[in-house]
């Protein structure tokens, strides 16, 4: 009786040892694997900042030429952004703790599929147009299609409020189909390459289209997110938990076991898109400031971009050395703001930098119009005496 019992106990002990070993054993990346992974992530991070910044200059010029009303971030928006972002981040954290993450990831997969296709199409559409127009006959481009949503006043026929206006042609449709192929790949496999393609598209569009109007607004935004990043990474496990549970193309990833497993790698190094887009929109603002100076070189863009490169390299070095997640904005914000401001102080451009506005004419015109309307309303109130009830009654009796 003792023999079989001892065998059973021995088997149970071995099973427990194997289970504990599997739980405690963690993947240990090689130095070469880490170097490949983080170098690749850094190169991917630089691409949307440079491309998005130069595209933002073109976008700003087109806005001014067309008279389009710009959508820029105000100082109040910049101050409130970290608060709103904190609420959204903590809400996701609570959801992941209370419910199965498959539900929210299933919903977000479809949502980011649509956004990713549109973001990629926005970037690739000009190239598709040039290639297809050089290959196909001109009759394919005789017609242009338009989708527009407008609201017209029933009292004044010339009053119209436009909500949406989009023009497209055959080359745009071809570009959508091409981008949908990558979207289906992302939906079907959730491959890290497809994730990165969508993430890069989001980052380029963010740097290009999200404009902060002044340097002061940018400093407020980056300062608030500096505190936000430190608190949620060092103070709690919220940021790391959400980043690892959130299956959406909101981060760039690269396998640290790429040298061993190739594209089938499973152990990823990652960088959030916020650590690219947030400094990127400030760097893009400095490039637009450089363009306004009409100088031979883009001094402040180059200095801020070099500061970003060094700040990101320092972030990765400290993260690998201490083997602990780091808030990237802890290093990126002082670098991306301190270096160009110091250069501006040395060059004597600090006053011009803080006076620079992306769209000064539109804002001043709108502000002047509002002020004139208020003054006109005030003058009319002062000049036109209000009729008392007694005088109204007397006038009505006289008319009778």
Phi and psi in degrees as a GROMACS rama.xvg file:
@    title "Ramachandran Plot"
@    xaxis  label "Phi"
@    yaxis  label "Psi"
@TYPE xy
-72.0343  -32.4627  UNK-2
-62.4129  -55.003  UNK-3
-60.4531  -36.3834  UNK-4
-64.5293  -41.8657  UNK-5
-63.3488  -37.6039  UNK-6
-63.9738  -42.1826  UNK-7
-63.184  -44.1779  UNK-8
-63.3106  -40.587  UNK-9
-62.5921  -42.8714  UNK-10
-64.2297  -40.0842  UNK-11
-63.5877  -43.2376  UNK-12
-62.6226  -41.1672  UNK-13
-65.4661  -39.1794  UNK-14
-63.9792  -41.7373  UNK-15
-64.9275  -39.9622  UNK-16
-63.0064  -41.2061  UNK-17
-64.9099  -40.1275  UNK-18
-64.5738  -44.8244  UNK-19
-63.6466  -39.0814  UNK-20
-63.1621  -42.0176  UNK-21
-66.7661  -34.4597  UNK-22
-71.4007  -40.6671  UNK-23
-85.5338  -20.4445  UNK-24
-74.3207  123.004  UNK-25
-116.728  155.273  UNK-26
-68.6421  129.335  UNK-27
-111.691  103.431  UNK-28
-69.7425  150.102  UNK-29
-79.8812  155.045  UNK-30
-56.449  -38.3622  UNK-31
-66.2567  -40.5991  UNK-32
-64.3515  -40.9589  UNK-33
-65.1689  -40.6545  UNK-34
-62.1243  -44.0517  UNK-35
-64.5113  -44.4374  UNK-36
-64.6037  -50.3805  UNK-37
-75.5407  -30.1425  UNK-38
-64.6825  -41.4075  UNK-39
-64.3306  -41.7099  UNK-40
-64.6157  -40.5101  UNK-41
-63.6085  -43.9157  UNK-42
-63.1209  -40.0035  UNK-43
-65.8351  -33.5731  UNK-44
-70.4303  -34.2703  UNK-45
-70.1633  -34.1678  UNK-46
-59.0082  -53.094  UNK-47
-67.2897  -27.2622  UNK-48
-68.2631  -47.5006  UNK-49
-66.7607  -50.8842  UNK-50
-64.6234  -45.7557  UNK-51
-63.9323  -36.4977  UNK-52
-64.6733  -46.1702  UNK-53
-69.7459  -33.1471  UNK-54
-68.9991  -29.2143  UNK-55
-67.7232  -32.5363  UNK-56
-64.8916  -45.0701  UNK-57
-63.4846  -41.5636  UNK-58
-63.0442  -41.1658  UNK-59
-64.7006  -41.3873  UNK-60
-64.4037  -41.6723  UNK-61
-64.8539  -37.3892  UNK-62
-62.0963  -43.2926  UNK-63
-68.7917  -37.7838  UNK-64
-68.8211  -38.0561  UNK-65
-85.7443  -11.9202  UNK-66
75.9257  15.9855  UNK-67
-66.6458  138.621  UNK-68
-71.6949  120.457  UNK-69
-75.3556  149.094  UNK-70
-111.106  101.204  UNK-71
-118.183  160.443  UNK-72
-87.2307  126.705  UNK-73
-86.252  172.959  UNK-74
-65.7178  -35.7241  UNK-75
-65.2699  -43.0022  UNK-76
-59.9901  -43.001  UNK-77
-64.4106  -38.9535  UNK-78
-69.9055  -33.8957  UNK-79
-83.4517  -18.049  UNK-80
-58.357  -46.7906  UNK-81
-62.1421  -33.6593  UNK-82
-66.7546  -46.5035  UNK-83
-64.6545  -42.2058  UNK-84
-63.0841  -36.9687  UNK-85
-64.8049  -42.1038  UNK-86
-62.4113  -43.2707  UNK-87
-65.6803  -41.8358  UNK-88
-64.3957  -45.454  UNK-89
-68.2724  -34.3634  UNK-90
-61.6554  -43.0712  UNK-91
-64.4351  -38.9774  UNK-92
-61.8528  -45.6224  UNK-93
-62.8434  -41.1972  UNK-94
-62.0618  -44.2674  UNK-95
-66.4839  -28.7067  UNK-96
-77.4928  -34.6193  UNK-97
-91.3066  -32.2943  UNK-98
-122.854  166.254  UNK-99
-69.8185  134.46  UNK-100
-69.516  -14.3025  UNK-101
-63.3786  -32.884  UNK-102
-66.5569  -51.9356  UNK-103
-69.8563  -34.3769  UNK-104
-68.2533  -32.6687  UNK-105
-65.2604  -42.6227  UNK-106
-66.2166  -44.3462  UNK-107
-70.9497  -26.4022  UNK-108
-61.6554  -47.341  UNK-109
-65.1144  -39.2603  UNK-110
-63.954  -46.8176  UNK-111
-75.267  -20.5488  UNK-112
-61.5124  -48.6613  UNK-113
-65.0031  -46.1041  UNK-114
-63.8149  -38.979  UNK-115
-65.8959  -40.9373  UNK-116
-63.0078  -44.4071  UNK-117
-65.631  -39.96  UNK-118
-65.7585  -43.3578  UNK-119
-65.5019  -40.6543  UNK-120
-63.5109  -37.1952  UNK-121
-61.7159  -35.6719  UNK-122
-80.2293  -42.4584  UNK-123
-86.6277  -14.2429  UNK-124
-58.4314  -44.8924  UNK-125
-59.6975  -40.8627  UNK-126
-66.8877  -41.5718  UNK-127
-60.8871  -41.249  UNK-128
-62.8299  -44.9029  UNK-129
-64.4963  -43.046  UNK-130
-67.8692  -48.6408  UNK-131
-68.4817  -36.537  UNK-132
-69.2943  -23.955  UNK-133
-82.0727  -18.5427  UNK-134
-101.882  -35.5165  UNK-135
-97.0345  154.863  UNK-136
-63.6792  157.307  UNK-137
-68.4838  -19.6936  UNK-138
-64.8884  -21.3144  UNK-139
-69.899  -17.8534  UNK-140
-114.969  22.9732  UNK-141
-69.6287  -31.1687  UNK-142
-114.556  144.622  UNK-143
-126.107  137.041  UNK-144
-103.454  154.065  UNK-145
-142.299  133.534  UNK-146
-116.498  121.973  UNK-147
-138.061  136.683  UNK-148
-119.997  118.064  UNK-149
-133.713  156.294  UNK-150
-122.654  120.941  UNK-151
-103.762  144.017  UNK-152
-74.7262  140.951  UNK-153
-81.8204  -17.0633  UNK-154
-97.0927  -37.0346  UNK-155
-121.468  114.317  UNK-156
-69.2953  -19.9121  UNK-157
-90.7734  1.19651  UNK-158
-97.1173  120.352  UNK-159
-140.165  135.045  UNK-160
-114.226  120.622  UNK-161
-99.4534  126.231  UNK-162
-98.173  -35.7186  UNK-163
-154.472  134.667  UNK-164
-147.83  115.086  UNK-165
-134.961  128.537  UNK-166
-112.37  139.94  UNK-167
-151.962  163.173  UNK-168
-136.91  -169.304  UNK-169
-64.1582  -35.1012  UNK-170
-67.2549  -31.4537  UNK-171
-66.3096  -40.8311  UNK-172
-62.7102  -42.1682  UNK-173
-62.2877  -37.9748  UNK-174
-66.5192  -40.7441  UNK-175
-60.0916  -43.7991  UNK-176
-62.3372  -42.9466  UNK-177
-62.0207  -44.079  UNK-178
-69.2992  -31.8662  UNK-179
-63.6471  -29.5416  UNK-180
-61.167  -42.4859  UNK-181
-68.8716  -33.9187  UNK-182
-63.8716  -41.8988  UNK-183
-65.0238  -39.209  UNK-184
-59.9769  -42.6214  UNK-185
-65.6837  -43.3613  UNK-186
-62.475  -41.719  UNK-187
-79.311  -44.6341  UNK-188
-108.29  -22.6958  UNK-189
53.5616  38.3445  UNK-190
-70.2131  147.554  UNK-191
-67.51  -27.0606  UNK-192
-68.0363  -43.9482  UNK-193
-63.1434  -40.0339  UNK-194
-58.0997  -44.2983  UNK-195
-68.9091  -35.7308  UNK-196
-62.3634  -45.5163  UNK-197
-66.6028  -41.2897  UNK-198
-61.7824  -42.4044  UNK-199
-63.9504  -38.7656  UNK-200
-63.5594  -43.5477  UNK-201
-61.7002  -42.2605  UNK-202
-66.0483  -43.5027  UNK-203
-61.7424  -46.3878  UNK-204
-63.8016  -38.0992  UNK-205
-63.6306  -47.2479  UNK-206
-65.7265  -35.9117  UNK-207
-72.2354  -43.7577  UNK-208
-100.047  -23.8672  UNK-209
-86.0323  108.67  UNK-210
-109.985  128.875  UNK-211
-99.1542  130.016  UNK-212
-75.036  -30.0034  UNK-213
-136.255  162.168  UNK-214
-66.706  -36.1656  UNK-215
-61.8034  -42.0064  UNK-216
-62.2127  -40.8624  UNK-217
-63.2489  -39.9497  UNK-218
-65.9697  -37.9281  UNK-219
-64.3421  -44.7579  UNK-220
-62.4035  -50.213  UNK-221
-67.1567  -35.2147  UNK-222
-65.302  -42.1824  UNK-223
-64.656  -42.6846  UNK-224
-73.2178  -22.6308  UNK-225
-60.3066  -48.4737  UNK-226
-67.4236  -41.6476  UNK-227
-57.4266  -46.9008  UNK-228
-67.6715  -41.8115  UNK-229
-63.6004  -44.8313  UNK-230
-63.8025  -48.201  UNK-231
-77.6185  -17.7452  UNK-232
-94.4353  -49.8842  UNK-233
-83.5404  -36.6459  UNK-234
-77.6193  -30.9034  UNK-235
-141.321  176.356  UNK-236
-99.1114  13.7142  UNK-237
-63.7338  -51.4279  UNK-238
-61.5548  -46.3567  UNK-239
-66.5441  -40.6678  UNK-240
-62.9714  -46.3498  UNK-241
-66.4846  -41.0536  UNK-242
-61.949  -38.5118  UNK-243
-79.4859  -25.552  UNK-244
-91.2589  -21.2378  UNK-245
-83.6149  103.421  UNK-246
-90.8152  78.3214  UNK-247
-149.554  155.207  UNK-248
-76.2025  58.4513  UNK-249
-107.277  11.9825  UNK-250
-150.081  152.746  UNK-251
-94.895  134.75  UNK-252
-129.908  155.732  UNK-253
-153.506  132.627  UNK-254
-69.8606  132.068  UNK-255
-77.4061  -14.325  UNK-256
-102.668  30.0647  UNK-257
-63.079  -36.8758  UNK-258
-66.8869  -28.812  UNK-259
-92.0279  -41.3709  UNK-260
-110.285  -8.41025  UNK-261
66.7991  -141.255  UNK-262
-71.1003  -8.34575  UNK-263
-91.3813  11.2617  UNK-264
-60.8283  150.818  UNK-265
-122.583  -13.032  UNK-266
-106.377  104.59  UNK-267
-103.922  143.518  UNK-268
-92.3121  147.373  UNK-269
-140.582  156.964  UNK-270
-142.719  124.067  UNK-271
-68.6554  147.525  UNK-272
-64.1901  -27.1114  UNK-273
-61.9637  -31.6484  UNK-274
-75.0405  -6.04153  UNK-275
-105.354  -49.3427  UNK-276
-71.8003  -43.4444  UNK-277
-62.294  -53.5008  UNK-278
-65.2357  -29.9611  UNK-279
-63.5164  -39.9904  UNK-280
-70.4496  -28.1121  UNK-281
-73.0612  -41.2659  UNK-282
-63.7847  -38.4814  UNK-283
-64.8229  -37.551  UNK-284
-60.9816  -41.4008  UNK-285
-67.4591  -31.589  UNK-286
-67.4407  -39.4999  UNK-287
-67.0138  -33.5389  UNK-288
-65.4413  -42.2452  UNK-289
-58.1719  -41.9867  UNK-290
-63.7694  -35.2329  UNK-291
-69.9684  -22.4977  UNK-292
-79.1925  -17.1551  UNK-293
56.0041  48.3367  UNK-294
-106.477  169.381  UNK-295
-68.8985  -32.554  UNK-296
-123.163  153.912  UNK-297
-94.9361  75.8383  UNK-298
-62.1652  -46.904  UNK-299
-78.3895  -30.5188  UNK-300
-64.8402  -46.9293  UNK-301
-64.1653  -44.3713  UNK-302
-65.227  -41.2223  UNK-303
-70.7884  -35.2634  UNK-304
-69.1408  -41.5227  UNK-305
-62.19  -39.1696  UNK-306
-63.1894  -38.1598  UNK-307
-63.8488  -43.4445  UNK-308
-59.1036  -47.4942  UNK-309
-67.5138  -39.2362  UNK-310
-64.9121  -41.4502  UNK-311
-67.8243  -39.0773  UNK-312
-63.2368  -39.884  UNK-313
-65.6135  -40.167  UNK-314
-58.2604  -48.3944  UNK-315
-66.2535  -39.714  UNK-316
-61.563  -47.1854  UNK-317
-67.036  -37.8101  UNK-318
-62.8335  -44.1635  UNK-319
-70.5956  -39.4987  UNK-320
-66.0489  -44.7873  UNK-321
-92.0294  -5.26991  UNK-322
53.9959  46.5514  UNK-323
-147.249  141.291  UNK-324
-59.5118  140.555  UNK-325
-120.75  141.399  UNK-326
-74.3131  107.77  UNK-327
-60.4138  -34.4544  UNK-328
-67.7158  -17.3745  UNK-329
-59.0222  -33.1677  UNK-330
-101.874  -31.5885  UNK-331
-76.6908  -38.2674  UNK-332
-64.8916  -51.042  UNK-333
-60.6339  -35.8401  UNK-334
-68.5785  -48.433  UNK-335
-74.6837  -21.7497  UNK-336
-98.3564  -42.1069  UNK-337
-67.1345  -42.1635  UNK-338
-65.8442  -52.8656  UNK-339
-65.6508  -33.0198  UNK-340
-67.7904  -38.0746  UNK-341
-65.2529  -43.3399  UNK-342
-62.3832  -40.9277  UNK-343
-64.5066  -38.2555  UNK-344
-65.1092  -39.8401  UNK-345
-67.4703  -40.0296  UNK-346
-82.5451  -5.98642  UNK-347
78.0081  22.1397  UNK-348
-107.145  9.92979  UNK-349
-64.3162  -38.5587  UNK-350
-67.9266  -45.0401  UNK-351
-63.0516  -35.4207  UNK-352
-64.675  -44.1103  UNK-353
-78.1984  -18.1985  UNK-354
-85.8719  -16.0077  UNK-355
-65.6657  137.44  UNK-356
-132.563  141.25  UNK-357
-63.888  -42.4668  UNK-358
-132.042  67.6059  UNK-359
-69.7808  -36.8558  UNK-360
-64.058  -46.369  UNK-361
-64.1234  -42.9721  UNK-362
-67.9473  -41.8699  UNK-363
-66.7361  -39.429  UNK-364
-64.133  -44.9293  UNK-365
-65.9069  -39.4556  UNK-366
-65.9882  -39.4027  UNK-367
-64.8226  -42.7375  UNK-368
-61.205  -43.9936  UNK-369
-64.1457  -39.5058  UNK-370
-65.6377  -41.9918  UNK-371
-63.5126  -39.3388  UNK-372
-64.1107  -41.2068  UNK-373
-65.4202  -41.4501  UNK-374
-65.3687  -39.5938  UNK-375
-64.5404  -40.8418  UNK-376
-64.4008  -39.5017  UNK-377
-66.6479  -41.4948  UNK-378
-63.9265  -41.3022  UNK-379
-66.7458  -35.1781  UNK-380
-67.5409  -36.8231  UNK-381
-74.2191  -38.1607  UNK-382
-80.3015  -30.0397  UNK-383
-97.529  106.127  UNK-384
-72.2873  144.022  UNK-385
-79.3181  134.112  UNK-386
-75.8922  132.905  UNK-387
-78.976  160.349  UNK-388
-60.2446  -34.514  UNK-389
-65.4937  -44.476  UNK-390
-65.1135  -34.6705  UNK-391
-64.0758  -41.0707  UNK-392
-65.1017  -41.8211  UNK-393
-61.3179  -44.8229  UNK-394
-62.3915  -39.2016  UNK-395
-67.5586  -35.7204  UNK-396
-66.8439  -40.0513  UNK-397
-62.7049  -40.6992  UNK-398
-64.5883  -36.1419  UNK-399
